Amino acid sequence: MSVSVSTDAAPPVLEARGVTKVFGGLTAVDGVDLEVGEREIVGLIGPNGAGKTTFFNCLTGMETPTSGRISYRGRALSAKPHRVTESGLARTFQNIRLFPNMTALENVLVGRHCRTSQGVLSALGRGPRYKREEAEGRARALELLEFVGMARHAETLARNLPYGDQRRLEIARALATDPGLLLLDEPTAGMNPQETASAMQLVRRIREQGLAIVVIEHDMRFIFSLCDRVAVLVQGQKLVEGTASEVQQDPRVVEAYLGKPADDG
């Protein structure tokens, strides 16, 4: 059962207004609004080609919106991915993007890079501050591997991990950036039912750590069991937004997925 989270007492963690992305003559995202509150899990669903991942790319600086405004905790976000990460957003990808020839621990340490303060000279000299920060980063990376259930695989090359573990490792690397908002792009794609159930538990535990979360997913059972609110994109536009029950009962959603009204038999 999803947990309703009140956001009345605080401004939104994420606020997107009128986000539009045009590629040539194709409008992939068309005037989409979305708010995400503190410790809230919001689902983003829609048929293939609805613009979900393009919208994610706009939020995280991988695509520059043609128009619209995106802010995190009241501050406008940069259009550069590394600046977005530094601001407090982290994401995973529909197609896993790990460093295959690095160990699980090394992959997570890459995520810590944006939170290090040592410059090139300090790194070259390997002074006390560098060594202290390196030890702290390693300890945090090991803690995150434990958190996602992968401590035993710390020294395993990413390419040798089972698919479900690679998904968890990508989440650990995203968490290593110390985000306030985590964006998950199809985190259960390719998973069996047991792995999907484990992923749902992990997302809930991440929320318990104080993070807000936005999830793109095609597994409707996963989305409707997990999310506080669900937004539906169709042809780049937000068709409807509401609780899982409201979205499931909306005939426009049925039509969008099945291509016909719900009462056509």
Secondary structure, 3 states (H helix, E strand, C coil): CCCCCCCCCCCCCEEEEEEEEEECCEEEEEEEEEEECCCCEEEEECCCCCCHHHHHHHHCCCCCCCEEEEEECCEECCCCHHHHHHHCEEECCCCCCCCCCCEHHHHHHHHHHHHCCCCHHHHHHCCHHHHHHHHHHHHHHHHHHHHCCCHHHCCCEHHHCCHHHHHHHHHHHHHCCCCCEEEEECCCCCCCHHHHHHHHHHHHHHHHCCCEEEEECCCHHHHHHHCCEEEEEECCEEEEEECHHHHHHCHHHHHHHHCCCCCCC
